Amino acid sequence: MPRTVSAGHTSLPGVTEIGDGELLRRVGRGDRRAFEAFYARHAPWLSLRLRRRCRDPELARELLQETFLAVWRAGGGYRGDGEVVGWVWSIAVRRLIDAGRREQVRPQTVELPDETLLTWSPSAEEEAMTDTYDARLEVALRGLAPELRAVLQATVLDGLTVREAAVVLGLPEGTVKTRALRARRALRAALS
């Protein structure tokens, strides 16, 4: 297993200029420097996305490490069809889903929370974007059906293509397109 590289570490002469596809081919051959450059390039955005989806910071860090362990093991298996970012994100999403399934299976003792704890609290992304979002848009987004919001999140906020979003969400591409269209229409109607 390669050593962990801090997200700020980007000074790997001769490797940082290489494209993601070539870095992954080198990772597949066991090149640790290529893995370190790949990690330094992709860990910051992946960490941010995982923290947006997971309320437990420790679990988000664990998922980040599991994702890059999978990249280390399967880097040579990247076929080059699609964006590397989508490929890495699909690995992370599968890890996140698996973690959610493990959590559902684990027996838990739940106490009733204080009524004040049940109020809505914004995600890290929403807190960071509060000043840039129009209040009406925020209300309209919250009013969307969860399946429409998920498609918008994948295609707009995460910047995935329709094909990548379909893979991540486990939906046919046509369904992603249809839901994106429905979500835009609903937002337009809510904002007019």
TIFI-165793 format. One record per residue (C-alpha): residue number from 0; residue in one letter; x, z, y. Coordinates in nm, 3 decimals. Each point is the difference from the previous one (the first is absolute). Last residue first. Layout:
residues N
NUM, A, X, Z, Y
...
This chain:
residues 192
191, S, -4.121, -1.226, 3.254
190, L, 0.241, 0.240, -0.172
189, A, -0.214, 0.080, -0.302
188, A, -0.091, -0.366, -0.052
187, R, 0.366, -0.109, 0.020
186, L, 0.102, 0.279, -0.237
185, A, -0.269, -0.100, -0.252
184, R, 0.102, -0.366, 0.025
183, R, 0.366, 0.088, -0.048
182, A, -0.083, 0.217, -0.305
181, R, -0.216, -0.275, -0.154
180, L, 0.282, -0.253, 0.043
179, A, 0.255, 0.239, -0.151
178, R, -0.242, 0.071, -0.285
177, T, -0.040, -0.370, -0.073
176, K, 0.374, -0.069, 0.012
175, V, 0.079, 0.297, -0.228
174, T, -0.275, -0.110, -0.241
173, G, 0.141, -0.352, -0.010
172, E, 0.346, 0.136, -0.080
171, P, -0.134, 0.181, -0.308
170, L, 0.031, 0.378, 0.019
169, G, 0.250, 0.255, -0.130
168, L, 0.056, 0.149, 0.347
167, V, 0.377, -0.053, -0.004
166, V, -0.021, -0.341, -0.169
165, A, -0.279, -0.124, 0.226
164, A, 0.184, 0.134, 0.304
163, E, 0.309, -0.197, -0.106
162, R, -0.204, -0.323, -0.035
161, V, -0.181, 0.055, 0.331
160, T, 0.334, 0.059, 0.169
159, L, 0.106, 0.357, 0.071
158, G, 0.055, 0.126, 0.354
157, D, -0.053, 0.365, -0.089
156, L, -0.228, 0.060, 0.300
155, V, -0.173, -0.339, -0.003
154, T, -0.021, -0.122, -0.360
153, A, 0.015, 0.324, -0.198
152, Q, -0.189, 0.219, 0.248
151, L, -0.257, -0.270, 0.062
150, V, -0.060, -0.033, -0.375
149, A, -0.028, 0.377, -0.041
148, R, -0.243, 0.025, 0.295
147, L, -0.228, -0.255, -0.164
146, E, 0.000, 0.190, -0.331
145, P, -0.060, 0.330, 0.183
144, A, -0.310, -0.133, 0.184
143, L, 0.066, -0.028, 0.372
142, G, -0.119, 0.273, 0.238
141, R, 0.348, 0.153, 0.031
140, L, 0.126, -0.333, 0.133
139, A, -0.283, -0.018, 0.254
138, V, 0.076, 0.352, 0.124
137, E, 0.367, -0.087, 0.042
136, L, -0.088, -0.324, 0.174
135, R, -0.225, 0.184, 0.244
134, A, 0.278, 0.250, 0.078
133, D, 0.240, -0.283, 0.085
132, Y, 0.318, 0.036, -0.194
131, T, 0.338, 0.007, 0.173
130, D, 0.013, 0.368, 0.096
129, T, -0.107, 0.120, -0.343
128, M, 0.249, -0.217, -0.190
127, A, 0.240, 0.276, -0.105
126, E, -0.283, 0.239, -0.082
125, E, -0.185, -0.269, -0.194
124, E, 0.312, -0.080, -0.200
123, A, 0.061, 0.365, -0.085
122, S, -0.360, 0.026, -0.123
121, P, -0.269, 0.151, 0.220
120, S, -0.188, 0.316, -0.092
119, W, -0.373, 0.009, -0.064
118, T, -0.154, 0.345, -0.016
117, L, -0.027, 0.174, -0.335
116, L, 0.266, 0.258, 0.081
115, T, -0.228, 0.161, 0.261
114, E, -0.258, 0.081, -0.269
113, D, 0.253, 0.219, -0.183
112, P, 0.086, -0.149, -0.333
111, L, -0.181, 0.070, -0.324
110, E, 0.260, 0.087, -0.258
109, V, 0.114, -0.255, -0.252
108, T, 0.168, 0.076, -0.327
107, Q, 0.151, -0.314, -0.137
106, P, 0.033, -0.168, -0.336
105, R, 0.242, -0.296, 0.008
104, V, -0.176, -0.325, -0.092
103, Q, -0.086, -0.087, 0.359
102, E, 0.358, 0.071, 0.114
101, R, 0.144, -0.225, -0.270
100, R, -0.235, -0.277, 0.113
99, G, 0.105, 0.040, 0.361
98, A, 0.367, -0.010, -0.098
97, D, -0.064, -0.319, -0.199
96, I, -0.172, -0.154, 0.303
95, L, 0.297, 0.090, 0.221
94, R, 0.248, -0.142, -0.253
93, R, -0.203, -0.323, -0.019
92, V, -0.006, -0.009, 0.381
91, A, 0.379, 0.040, 0.015
90, I, 0.059, -0.292, -0.238
89, S, -0.247, -0.216, 0.198
88, W, 0.182, 0.097, 0.320
87, V, 0.333, -0.118, -0.142
86, W, -0.148, -0.337, -0.099
85, G, -0.183, -0.037, 0.332
84, V, 0.321, 0.071, 0.192
83, V, 0.188, -0.250, -0.218
82, E, -0.239, -0.268, 0.121
81, G, -0.147, -0.240, -0.248
80, D, 0.131, -0.179, -0.308
79, G, 0.366, 0.102, -0.024
78, R, -0.013, 0.090, -0.367
77, Y, 0.112, 0.362, 0.037
76, G, 0.120, 0.097, -0.348
75, G, 0.358, 0.063, 0.111
74, G, -0.121, 0.289, 0.211
73, A, -0.175, 0.162, -0.298
72, R, 0.198, 0.320, -0.061
71, W, 0.121, 0.053, 0.355
70, V, -0.340, -0.101, 0.141
69, A, -0.168, 0.246, -0.239
68, L, 0.235, 0.275, 0.123
67, F, -0.087, -0.111, 0.350
66, T, -0.369, 0.056, -0.066
65, E, 0.058, 0.334, -0.173
64, Q, 0.206, 0.119, 0.300
63, L, -0.271, -0.097, 0.247
62, L, -0.266, 0.155, -0.224
61, E, 0.192, 0.329, -0.002
60, R, 0.031, -0.005, 0.379
59, A, -0.377, -0.066, 0.032
58, L, -0.069, 0.281, -0.250
57, E, 0.202, 0.241, 0.212
56, P, -0.180, -0.113, 0.315
55, D, -0.343, 0.072, -0.157
54, R, -0.269, -0.176, 0.205
53, C, 0.065, -0.333, -0.170
52, R, -0.106, -0.337, 0.138
51, R, 0.161, 0.022, 0.343
50, R, 0.304, 0.175, -0.149
49, L, 0.040, -0.290, -0.244
48, R, -0.011, -0.253, 0.283
47, L, 0.264, 0.188, 0.200
46, S, 0.231, 0.037, -0.300
45, L, -0.033, -0.370, -0.075
44, W, 0.089, -0.092, 0.357
43, P, 0.312, 0.219, -0.001
42, A, 0.108, -0.072, -0.361
41, H, 0.018, -0.380, 0.039
40, R, 0.328, -0.092, 0.171
39, A, 0.200, 0.307, -0.099
38, Y, -0.122, -0.035, -0.360
37, F, 0.093, -0.369, -0.014
36, A, 0.344, 0.073, 0.146
35, E, 0.053, 0.283, -0.250
34, F, -0.119, -0.222, -0.286
33, A, 0.241, -0.276, 0.105
32, R, 0.281, 0.254, 0.013
31, R, -0.099, 0.125, -0.346
30, D, 0.030, -0.343, -0.163
29, G, -0.152, 0.042, -0.350
28, R, -0.066, -0.368, -0.080
27, G, -0.368, 0.044, 0.088
26, V, 0.110, 0.152, 0.330
25, R, 0.189, -0.323, 0.066
24, R, -0.312, -0.206, -0.064
23, L, -0.192, 0.244, 0.222
22, L, 0.250, -0.042, 0.283
21, E, -0.029, -0.379, -0.037
20, G, -0.377, 0.017, 0.043
19, D, 0.026, 0.244, 0.290
18, G, 0.226, -0.220, 0.206
17, I, 0.370, 0.079, 0.052
16, E, 0.121, 0.105, 0.345
15, T, 0.016, 0.368, -0.098
14, V, 0.236, -0.066, -0.291
13, G, 0.327, -0.113, 0.161
12, P, 0.060, 0.325, 0.178
11, L, -0.231, 0.285, -0.110
10, S, -0.079, 0.179, 0.324
9, T, -0.374, 0.065, -0.028
8, H, -0.025, 0.369, -0.077
7, G, -0.291, 0.134, 0.208
6, A, -0.235, 0.025, -0.298
5, S, 0.245, 0.223, -0.184
4, V, 0.127, -0.146, -0.322
3, T, -0.088, 0.153, -0.333
2, R, 0.256, -0.035, -0.274
1, P, -0.057, -0.264, -0.259
0, M, -0.140, 0.092, -0.339
